[in-house]
Amino acid sequence: MKFWMNRRQVFQYTTAAVTASAVASLSANRAEAADVVKRLAKRGYDGIYARQPELDMESKGDFYSGIYTWRGQELERAAEQRAIELLSAKKIDPKKPMSWGEAVALIDKDPLIAMTCRARTSHQKLKYKMVQDYYHQHADEYLTEMEKADKLGPGSLELNPKMVIPEYTAHEIHSMPGGYVGDEFAGHMYDCGTNWGAYVDRNYQDGAHIGMAGNAMTPADGKVKRILDIGTSIGQFASSMKRRFPEAEVWGLDIGGPMVRYSHMKAADNGIAVNYVQRLAEDTKFPDNHFDIVVSNLLFHEVNYTGTQAIIKEVGRVLRPGGVFSPTDDNKNPETVKGKYTLWYNYRWNHEDWYADWHRIDFPAEFKKSGMKVVEVPNTPLIRGIKA
């Protein structure tokens, strides 16, 4: 794993749509802030997004999006059917409860299933490499861009370059080079990577995150003055919560300095006043009983067992009585043998290093231990926590 230092050393050492009015409003915010944040948008904007700096990147991004969609639909369907056929040939009930190890032993040698999983990891590595190569080749101008935005608003940025980075956070999660802490352009890679992968066709103009914000549970008394997004990554959830609650003080927290730096630049570019900080989710430094709402999106599958326990405990501390925790994660185990095999494959080969820990955590029990009442979200596997 490569860990980049300062700019002089850097190369040495769902489908949820935003309405036209919302996009126009955000674009207007950016125009008003244009004299504050000068975002590099070499090919202009697509709504609230700066276009890819080169047409070649945009074209390849479209190709990677197409590959992701094809694999997720056609190839996965064929692999699922193959797994059923393999079990049928061995006279095994496909609905029989089975461990990861048993699933691997049964279907690991099948070439179609192996190709399906390999397509995922190859897709990840290729798209990230393309983005990383471009920004490293143009490092000076893009590092200068972030440096200019660091101290500008709206919103604020706190970086802690001397903080101790826990080992478990320094992994190359889902094969992103350097993970969230090890490359100055982690935010740029994550932004492209998720739009060409996990959020393809589902997050245009941050639509998926705006939908998450709209679904976030609120305190029964209706008071929303302070909001915290833990594991904010590139800040889309935090910014979306600010859109929903424009009068609230919103904070986005992540261990990755490059992530919150990119988050601040993007939010400021769109005139959205969110405060981004580089801190640990298990040690936020905020006072007791401080927040009305805490949210998180896809955080816990990237955190180890003890880290998850500590984070939930910290959430219970910083929420005020009656405050609400609205995470989007669930750790429901896949029911099919193919699903169990894919889970293992991602754990083993796609650098989803904490999948096993994630599936061992008893989230309702941890919520209760931290002083939160557990509320189930109807028709979903999700839960919410309300501080007593």
C-alpha positions in Angstrom: 0.0 0.0 0.0 1.3 3.5 -0.9 0.9 6.3 1.5 1.2 9.8 -0.1 2.6 12.6 1.9 2.6 16.3 1.1 2.4 17.7 -2.4 6.2 17.8 -2.8 6.6 14.2 -1.8 3.5 12.9 -3.3 5.2 10.9 -6.0 8.3 10.0 -4.1 7.7 8.4 -0.9 -31.5 4.9 -6.7 -32.6 5.2 -9.4 -33.3 8.4 -7.4 -33.5 11.6 -9.5 -33.2 15.2 -8.3 -35.9 17.5 -9.7 -34.9 20.2 -12.2 -35.7 22.9 -9.7 -33.4 21.3 -7.1 -30.5 21.1 -9.6 -31.2 24.7 -10.7 -31.1 25.8 -7.0 -27.8 24.0 -6.4 -26.3 25.5 -9.5 -27.4 28.9 -8.4 -25.8 28.4 -5.1 -22.5 27.5 -6.9 -22.8 30.6 -9.0 -23.2 32.7 -6.0 -20.1 31.1 -4.4 -18.1 31.3 -7.6 -16.0 34.1 -6.3 -15.1 32.0 -3.2 -14.4 28.5 -4.6 -12.9 28.2 -8.1 -13.5 24.6 -8.9 -11.5 23.1 -11.9 -14.3 22.2 -14.3 -12.4 22.0 -17.6 -15.4 20.7 -19.5 -18.0 22.6 -17.5 -20.8 21.2 -15.3 -23.5 18.6 -15.5 -26.0 20.0 -13.0 -24.1 19.9 -9.7 -21.3 17.8 -11.0 -18.1 18.9 -12.6 -17.7 16.9 -15.8 -14.8 14.5 -16.2 -11.7 16.6 -17.1 -11.3 14.7 -20.4 -13.8 13.2 -22.9 -11.7 10.0 -22.9 -12.2 9.6 -19.1 -15.9 10.2 -19.5 -16.2 7.7 -22.3 -14.3 5.0 -20.4 -16.4 5.8 -17.3 -19.5 5.1 -19.4 -17.9 1.8 -20.5 -17.2 0.8 -16.9 -20.7 1.7 -16.0 -22.0 -0.5 -18.7 -19.8 -3.4 -17.6 -21.0 -3.0 -14.0 -24.6 -3.1 -15.1 -24.1 -6.1 -17.4 -22.3 -8.0 -14.7 -24.8 -7.2 -12.0 -27.8 -8.2 -14.1 -27.0 -10.7 -16.8 -23.8 -12.3 -15.6 -25.0 -12.6 -11.9 -28.3 -14.1 -13.0 -26.4 -16.8 -15.0 -24.1 -17.5 -12.2 -27.0 -17.8 -9.7 -28.6 -20.4 -12.0 -25.4 -22.3 -12.3 -25.1 -22.5 -8.5 -28.6 -24.0 -8.4 -27.7 -26.5 -11.0 -24.5 -27.5 -9.2 -26.5 -28.1 -6.0 -29.2 -30.0 -7.8 -26.6 -32.3 -9.3 -25.3 -33.1 -5.8 -28.9 -33.5 -4.5 -28.5 -30.6 -2.1 -31.4 -28.4 -1.2 -30.5 -24.8 -2.4 -32.4 -23.4 0.6 -30.4 -25.4 3.1 -28.6 -23.2 5.6 -24.9 -23.1 4.7 -21.7 -21.4 5.9 -19.4 -19.4 3.7 -16.9 -22.3 3.8 -19.5 -24.8 2.7 -20.6 -22.6 -0.2 -17.0 -22.1 -1.3 -16.3 -25.9 -1.2 -19.3 -26.6 -3.4 -19.0 -24.0 -6.1 -15.4 -22.5 -6.1 -14.2 -24.5 -9.1 -17.0 -23.5 -11.4 -15.6 -21.3 -14.2 -18.8 -19.2 -14.8 -19.2 -18.3 -11.1 -15.4 -17.6 -10.8 -15.6 -15.4 -13.9 -18.6 -13.5 -12.5 -16.7 -12.7 -9.3 -13.5 -11.9 -11.1 -15.3 -9.4 -13.3 -16.2 -7.4 -10.2 -12.6 -7.2 -9.0 -11.2 -6.4 -12.4 -13.8 -3.7 -12.9 -12.8 -2.2 -9.6 -9.1 -2.2 -10.2 -9.3 -0.9 -13.8 -11.5 2.1 -13.1 -9.6 3.2 -10.0 -6.3 2.9 -11.8 -7.5 5.1 -14.7 -8.7 7.8 -12.3 -5.6 7.6 -10.1 -3.2 7.7 -13.1 -4.9 10.9 -14.4 -4.9 12.8 -11.1 -1.3 11.8 -10.3 -0.2 13.0 -13.8 -1.9 16.3 -13.1 -1.2 16.4 -9.4 0.1 20.0 -9.1 -3.0 21.7 -10.5 -5.5 19.5 -8.5 -3.6 19.8 -5.3 -3.5 23.5 -5.8 -7.2 23.5 -6.3 -7.8 21.7 -3.0 -5.3 23.9 -1.2 -7.2 27.0 -2.3 -10.5 25.5 -1.2 -9.3 24.3 2.2 -9.8 27.6 4.0 -12.7 28.9 2.0 -16.4 28.6 2.5 -19.2 28.2 2.8 -18.7 25.5 5.5 -15.4 24.6 7.1 -12.7 22.0 7.0 -10.6 20.5 9.8 -7.6 18.3 8.8 -5.5 16.4 11.3 -2.4 15.2 9.4 -0.6 14.2 12.6 -3.4 12.0 14.0 -2.7 8.3 14.5 -4.5 6.3 11.8 -5.7 3.0 13.2 -4.4 0.0 11.2 -7.8 -1.3 10.4 -8.7 1.9 8.6 -5.6 1.8 6.3 -6.8 -1.1 4.1 -7.5 -0.7 0.4 -11.3 -1.1 0.9 -13.0 -2.4 -2.3 -9.6 -2.3 -4.0 -9.3 1.5 -4.0 -5.6 2.2 -4.1 -4.5 3.5 -0.7 -8.0 3.2 0.7 -9.5 6.3 2.3 -6.3 7.5 4.0 -3.4 6.6 1.7 -3.7 8.7 -1.5 -4.2 12.5 -1.8 -6.8 11.8 -4.5 -8.9 9.3 -2.6 -11.9 11.5 -2.9 -11.6 11.9 -6.6 -11.2 8.1 -7.0 -14.2 7.3 -4.7 -16.4 9.8 -6.5 -15.7 8.3 -10.0 -15.6 4.7 -8.7 -19.0 4.8 -7.0 -20.7 6.5 -9.9 -19.3 3.9 -12.3 -20.1 1.1 -9.9 -22.2 0.9 -6.8 -24.4 3.9 -7.7 -24.4 3.5 -11.4 -27.7 4.9 -12.7 -29.0 5.4 -9.1 -27.3 8.5 -7.9 -27.5 11.1 -10.7 -27.2 14.6 -9.1 -26.8 12.9 -5.7 -30.4 11.6 -6.0 -29.7 8.4 -4.0 -28.3 10.4 -1.1 -31.0 13.0 -1.2 -33.4 10.1 -1.0 -31.5 8.7 2.1 -31.7 12.1 3.7 -35.4 12.3 3.0 -35.9 8.9 4.7 -33.7 9.7 7.7 -35.7 9.4 11.0 -36.2 12.6 13.0 -36.7 13.1 16.7 -40.2 12.9 17.9 -40.1 16.5 19.2 -39.2 17.8 15.8 -36.1 19.6 17.0 -33.2 19.4 14.5 -30.4 21.8 15.3 -27.3 19.7 14.9 -26.6 16.7 12.6 -23.6 14.4 12.3 -22.7 12.2 9.4 -20.1 9.6 10.4 -18.0 7.9 7.8 -19.0 10.7 5.4 -16.6 9.7 2.6 -17.1 12.4 0.0 -19.9 14.1 1.9 -23.0 13.4 -0.3 -25.1 12.3 2.7 -24.0 15.2 4.8 -24.7 17.7 2.1 -28.1 16.1 1.4 -29.0 16.4 5.1 -28.1 20.1 4.9 -30.4 20.5 1.9 -33.2 18.9 3.9 -32.5 20.9 7.1 -31.0 24.2 5.8 -31.1 25.8 9.3 -29.3 23.0 11.0 -25.5 22.8 11.8 -24.3 19.8 9.8 -21.0 18.0 10.3 -19.4 15.3 8.1 -16.7 13.2 9.8 -14.3 10.7 8.3 -10.9 9.2 9.1 -9.7 10.0 5.6 -8.2 13.4 5.3 -8.3 13.3 1.5 -12.0 12.3 1.7 -13.1 15.2 3.9 -10.9 17.6 1.9 -12.7 16.6 -1.3 -16.0 16.7 0.5 -15.5 20.3 1.6 -14.4 21.4 -1.9 -17.5 19.8 -3.5 -19.9 21.2 -1.0 -18.4 24.7 -1.1 -18.5 24.6 -4.9 -22.2 24.1 -4.6 -22.7 26.7 -1.9 -23.6 24.1 0.8 -22.4 25.0 4.3 -21.3 21.7 5.9 -18.4 21.4 8.4 -16.1 18.5 7.5 -13.6 17.1 10.0 -10.9 14.4 9.9 -11.6 12.4 13.1 -12.4 8.9 14.2 -16.0 7.9 14.3 -15.3 6.1 17.6 -13.8 9.3 19.1 -15.6 12.2 17.6 -14.4 14.8 20.1 -17.9 16.3 20.3 -19.6 17.0 23.7 -22.1 14.6 25.3 -25.8 14.9 24.2 -24.8 17.2 21.3 -26.6 16.0 18.2 -30.3 15.6 17.3 -29.5 13.2 14.4 -26.6 11.0 13.6 -26.5 9.3 10.2 -24.2 7.0 8.3 -24.2 5.3 4.9 -22.4 2.0 4.2 -20.0 2.6 7.1 -20.1 -0.6 9.1 -19.0 -3.1 6.5 -15.7 -1.1 6.3 -15.1 -1.2 10.1 -13.8 -4.1 12.2 -15.7 -5.7 15.0 -14.3 -3.7 17.9 -14.4 -0.5 15.9 -18.1 -1.0 15.2 -18.8 -1.6 18.9 -16.9 1.6 19.8 -18.6 3.7 17.1 -22.1 2.7 18.3 -21.1 3.5 21.8 -19.9 6.9 20.7 -23.1 7.5 18.8 -25.0 6.9 22.0 -22.8 9.4 23.8 -23.1 12.3 21.4 -26.9 11.9 20.7 -29.1 14.0 23.0 -32.0 12.3 24.7 -34.6 11.7 22.1 -32.0 12.0 19.4 -32.0 9.5 16.5 -29.4 7.3 14.8 -30.3 6.5 11.2 -27.7 4.2 9.5 -28.2 2.7 6.1 -26.2 -0.5 6.8 -27.7 -3.8 7.4 -25.8 -7.0 7.9 -28.4 -9.5 6.8 -26.6 -12.6 5.5 -27.4 -13.6 1.9 -29.8 -16.5 1.7 -28.5 -18.2 -1.5 -25.4 -20.3 -1.8 -24.2 -18.1 -4.7 -24.7 -15.1 -2.4 -22.7 -16.6 0.3 -19.9 -17.4 -2.1 -19.9 -13.9 -3.5 -19.7 -12.5 0.0 -16.6 -14.6 0.6 -15.1 -13.7 -2.7 -15.4 -10.0 -2.0 -13.9 -10.5 1.4 -11.0 -12.5 0.0 -10.2 -10.8 -3.3 -12.0 -7.4 -3.4 -10.5 -6.1 -0.2 -13.7 -6.0 1.7 -11.6 -7.0 4.7 -14.3 -6.5 7.4 -17.2 -8.4 5.8 -16.8 -11.3 8.2 -16.7 -8.9 11.3 -19.7 -7.0 9.9 -21.8 -10.2 9.7 -20.9 -11.2 13.3 -22.1 -8.0 14.9 -25.5 -8.1 16.7 -26.5 -4.5 15.9 -29.7 -4.4 18.0 -27.8 -5.6 21.0 -25.1 -3.0 20.5 -27.7 -0.2 20.1 -29.3 -1.2 23.4 -25.9 -1.3 25.1 -25.3 2.2 24.0 -28.6 3.5 25.5 -30.7 3.5 22.3 -34.1 2.0 21.8 -34.2 -0.1 18.6 -36.8 0.7 16.0 -37.3 -1.5 12.9 -37.9 0.2 9.6 -41.0 -1.4 8.0 -40.5 -3.6 4.9 -36.7 -3.3 5.2 -33.9 -5.0 7.2 -32.8 -1.6 8.6 -33.0 -0.4 12.2 -32.9 3.0 13.8 -31.8 3.9 17.3 -33.5 6.4 19.6 -31.6 7.6 22.6 -33.5 7.1 25.8 
